[in-house]
Amino acid sequence: MSSYLRRTTLDARQILNEILDKYIEYGTEQFKVPDILKIDPISKHGNTLEIAAIFNGPENLKYALAKLQTLLYI
């Protein structure tokens, strides 16, 4: 998973790491989009649209989250 994270921006990587921490702490119940983006500390990066902009758009955000989920189960 670390090779995928290295290809993202620093801000996007931080958000994905925070989501991963929430997943570790709470399991799949915390992995629902857009709810996961509204939980602290992820919400400190902005609202859903602002977080999507960090990933260069909502489609890239969806892709990153799907990739993260896929990598968790490999």
C-alpha positions in Angstrom: 0.0 0.0 0.0 2.9 2.4 0.7 3.8 2.5 -3.0 0.3 3.7 -3.9 0.4 6.3 -1.1 3.8 7.6 -2.3 2.1 8.5 -5.7 -0.4 10.9 -4.0 0.1 14.4 -2.8 1.2 15.0 0.7 -2.2 16.3 1.7 -4.1 13.4 0.0 -1.7 10.9 1.7 -2.4 12.5 5.1 -6.2 12.1 4.5 -5.8 8.5 3.4 -3.7 7.7 6.4 -6.3 9.3 8.7 -9.0 7.3 7.0 -6.9 4.1 7.4 -6.5 5.0 11.1 -10.3 5.2 11.5 -10.7 1.9 9.7 -8.2 0.3 12.1 -10.0 1.8 15.1 -13.6 1.2 14.1 -13.7 -1.2 11.2 -15.8 -1.0 8.0 -18.6 1.0 9.7 -16.4 4.1 9.5 -15.6 3.6 5.8 -18.8 5.1 4.3 -18.4 8.0 2.0 -19.1 10.9 2.5 -19.6 10.2 6.2 -16.0 9.3 6.7 -15.0 12.8 5.4 -17.1 14.5 8.2 -15.2 12.8 11.1 -12.4 14.5 12.9 -9.4 14.7 12.0 -10.4 14.2 8.4 -13.0 17.0 8.5 -10.2 19.5 9.4 -9.1 19.3 5.8 -12.4 20.9 4.8 -15.9 19.9 3.6 -16.5 17.1 1.1 -15.9 19.4 -1.9 -12.7 20.8 -0.5 -11.4 17.4 0.3 -12.3 16.2 -3.2 -10.3 19.2 -4.6 -7.2 17.9 -2.7 -7.6 14.8 -4.8 -8.1 16.8 -8.0 -11.8 16.1 -8.1 -14.5 13.8 -6.8 -13.8 11.0 -9.2 -10.1 10.9 -8.1 -11.2 10.9 -4.5 -13.6 8.0 -5.1 -10.8 6.1 -6.9 -8.4 6.7 -4.1 -10.9 5.4 -1.5 -11.7 2.4 -3.6 -8.0 1.7 -4.1 -7.4 2.0 -0.4 -10.2 -0.5 0.3 -8.9 -2.9 -2.3 -5.4 -2.7 -0.9 -6.7 -3.5 2.6 -8.1 -6.9 1.4 -5.1 -8.0 -0.7 
